């Protein structure tokens, strides 16, 4: 499961990211509320762990609260865990009232953190278990890791599934070739970035050419047909 960690103290973020990675999470770390907001709005993360005292969005004492407010106002339904040294009752009430799913006070034990994440992750996963796309022709089931098109199951490889899932969680948003390469193949991948183009072609053949849009200089996206103005014919050109 992808997890967004927004924590400005690297002495906490580094070992926490390592522990979460060992527990099976794919962690993206942001050091401030502004970068956390940009990453959070991508729609890629069913679970987020936020510090409360964060720079980047005005009042540093409550930057995490403001980050959560803006995410919820934008319609983001990810499960949110506040992880902070501020354990006063009013702080916990404020966090939960904003829309957080849990509030854990530092210092904490790793097993307690992981158990809390499992609990709220089930909520976040349930919200995004089935992702429809292609004007209702396509369906990606994140629970069963299956893809259907026009009612029939489509056989996809692990990389094809990961590529489609990434585009769907950020539907309507353009992803550059390099961004998709780092997210799906990893920073240590030594091959050519155009492998992304190859896998997009594979998916288009299995689904439909219009399932994934491309635009030179911007990248690739799955159109968000819930929003006006995002559906247009695909020019079929490589994306980045």
Residue pairs with C-beta under 8 A, 6 or more apart in sequence:
1 24
1 25
1 26
1 46
1 47
1 121
1 125
2 25
2 26
2 28
2 44
2 45
2 46
2 47
2 169
3 20
3 25
3 26
3 27
3 28
3 45
3 47
3 48
3 49
3 117
4 27
4 28
4 30
4 36
4 39
4 40
4 44
4 45
4 47
4 48
4 49
4 78
5 13
5 16
5 17
5 20
5 27
5 28
5 29
5 30
5 48
5 49
6 29
6 30
6 31
6 32
6 33
6 35
6 36
6 40
6 48
6 49
6 50
6 51
6 54
6 64
6 67
7 13
7 16
7 29
7 31
7 49
7 50
7 51
7 54
7 83
8 31
8 32
8 51
8 53
8 54
8 55
9 51
10 31
12 106
13 29
13 31
16 49
17 27
17 29
19 110
19 113
20 27
20 117
21 27
23 114
25 47
25 117
28 39
28 45
30 36
30 39
32 54
32 55
32 56
32 63
33 54
33 55
33 56
33 57
33 63
33 64
33 66
33 67
34 56
34 57
35 56
36 48
36 50
36 54
36 56
36 67
37 56
37 57
37 67
37 70
37 71
39 45
40 48
40 67
40 71
40 76
40 78
41 71
41 74
41 76
42 169
42 170
42 173
43 76
43 169
43 170
43 171
43 173
44 166
44 169
44 170
44 183
45 78
45 169
46 78
46 79
46 121
46 124
46 125
46 127
46 128
47 78
47 79
47 80
47 81
47 117
47 120
47 121
47 124
48 71
48 78
48 79
48 80
48 81
49 81
49 83
49 117
50 64
50 67
50 68
50 80
50 81
50 82
50 83
50 100
51 63
51 64
51 82
51 83
51 84
52 61
52 62
52 63
52 64
52 65
52 82
52 84
52 86
52 91
52 95
53 60
53 61
53 62
53 63
53 64
53 84
53 85
53 86
54 60
54 63
54 64
54 67
55 63
56 63
57 63
57 66
57 67
57 70
58 66
59 66
64 82
64 84
65 94
65 95
65 98
68 80
68 82
68 95
68 98
68 99
68 100
69 98
69 99
71 78
71 80
72 98
72 99
77 124
77 127
77 128
78 124
78 127
79 101
79 120
79 121
79 123
79 124
79 127
80 99
80 100
80 101
80 102
80 120
81 100
81 101
81 102
81 103
81 104
81 116
81 117
81 120
82 95
82 100
82 102
82 103
82 104
83 104
83 106
83 108
83 113
84 91
84 103
84 104
84 105
84 106
85 105
85 106
86 105
87 105
91 103
92 103
92 105
95 103
96 103
101 120
101 123
101 124
102 116
102 119
102 120
104 112
104 113
104 116
125 142
125 143
128 142
128 169
129 141
129 142
129 143
130 139
130 140
130 141
130 142
130 143
131 139
131 140
131 141
131 142
131 165
131 168
131 169
132 138
132 139
133 139
133 140
133 168
133 171
133 211
133 222
133 225
134 149
134 207
134 208
134 210
134 211
134 225
135 225
135 231
137 149
137 150
137 208
138 147
138 148
138 149
138 207
138 211
139 147
139 148
139 149
140 146
140 147
140 148
140 161
140 164
140 165
140 168
141 147
141 148
142 165
145 161
146 153
147 153
147 154
147 156
147 161
147 164
147 207
148 154
149 206
149 207
149 208
149 211
154 206
154 207
155 206
156 164
156 203
156 206
157 202
159 184
159 185
159 199
160 199
160 202
160 203
160 206
162 184
163 180
163 184
163 196
163 199
163 200
163 203
164 203
164 212
164 222
166 175
166 180
166 183
166 184
167 175
167 180
167 212
167 220
167 221
167 222
168 222
170 221
171 221
171 222
171 223
171 224
172 221
172 222
172 223
172 224
172 227
172 230
173 221
174 215
174 218
174 219
174 220
174 221
175 219
175 220
175 221
176 218
176 219
176 239
176 240
177 193
177 194
177 196
177 197
177 219
177 220
177 238
177 239
177 240
178 193
178 240
179 219
180 196
180 219
180 220
181 189
181 193
181 195
181 196
182 189
184 196
185 191
185 195
193 240
194 238
196 220
196 239
196 240
197 238
197 239
200 212
200 214
200 220
200 239
203 211
203 212
204 211
204 212
209 234
209 236
210 223
210 233
210 234
211 222
212 220
212 221
212 222
212 234
213 220
213 221
213 222
213 223
213 232
213 234
214 220
214 234
214 235
214 236
214 237
214 238
214 239
215 235
215 237
215 239
216 235
216 237
216 238
216 239
216 240
217 240
218 239
218 240
219 239
219 240
220 239
220 240
223 230
223 231
223 232
224 230
225 231
